C-alpha cells in the first residue's frame, strides 16, 4: 500500500478558501488516491508550531494572508521569484526535511494572461498598491515592454510602488487615483483593489477597452468587469489566477508532470 501524502492551505480566515476543492479535484482526476489536501486556520502566532509539528507524510503547503511574509523567516530557502516580492504562497516540504518557499502567484498570473493570448504589451496599468500589486508588477516585468502606470490613493503608496518598480526592473509611473479611469487607455489593466474599490469607475469607462485582469472572484462579476465585457473587452478574474497558480503548486507538491488545469477549472466553476 502506498504511503499517504498530505498538503494543505493555511491562513486566517481560511473557511472561504477554494484551494482544497481545486487540489482534491486534481488528485482524483489524475488517480492520485493516496493524496489529500486540507485547510487549517493558522495565524502568525500559531505558524511556527504548526510547521514544527509536520511529519514526513507532508509534501507541501499553500499560504494565504496573513502568512505570506511571516513564513519567510521560518524557511530554509526561498526562490528568487518569492524573494523578488518578499512573499511566499507555496512551501515545498522536501524529503530531507528542508522547507523551501516559492511564489506561484507571479507565474500563475502570467500563465493566465498567456492562455488568453496576452503575451506582450507595450504598456500596462495597475489599480491599487497593496500586496497583490507587487506580484502584478513582477509579472509585468516579463510581459510589458514599456511603462506601467500605477493608480494610488496616497504619496506613500506612490513611493512604495516606485521602489518596487526599481527593484523589479519595471518603469513605474505613479498616478493619482482621481485619474484612474485613464488606466483603460492601456491595453492591459490589472485591478488589485478590494471589493468595491473600483465600482465608481464602471460608469466612466471609454467605449473601447482592452484586457482587464480583476483579481477578485467574489462577488463576480464586479461592476468594473461587467462594464468592460459590455464594451467588448477581454476580462479575467481572480479564479483564473487561483487556478493557474494552483497548477504550479500541484506540480511542485506531487512531482507529477501531468496538467490538472481542466479538472481544477471545472472544480472552480461553481464559485
Number of C-alpha atoms within 10 A of each C-alpha: 4 7 7 14 18 19 25 18 22 25 21 16 14 17 10 8 14 17 22 18 14 24 26 20 23 26 20 15 14 13 10 16 13 13 21 17 21 15 20 14 13 22 18 16 10 10 17 15 11 13 15 9 7 13 11 13 14 21 23 25 24 27 24 21 17 15 21 23 18 17 20 20 10 15 16 11 15 21 12 12 19 22 15 15 22 18 27 27 23 28 26 23 24 14 11 7 13 13 19 19 29 25 28 26 28 24 19 22 25 22 20 23 24 13 11 12 9 15 14 14 16 13 19 25 29 30 24 25 24 15 15 19 22 24 26 23 29 25 21 28 18 17 19 19 15 15 18 25 23 28 26 23 16 13 12 11 17 21 13 15 25 18 14 21 19 12 12 20 14 22 18 23 15 22 20 14 16 10 11 22 18 17 24 20 16 20 17 27 24 24 28 24 19 11 15 11 14 20 14 12 15 16 12 13 19 14 11 12 22 17 23 25 23 26 23 22 17 12 10 16 16 20 18 24 24 14 22 24 17 13 14 13 18 16 21 22 21 19 21 23 25 24 28 27 23 24 22 20 25 23 14 19 22 17 10 12 9 11 14 24 18 14 19 24 18 14 20 18 8 6 11
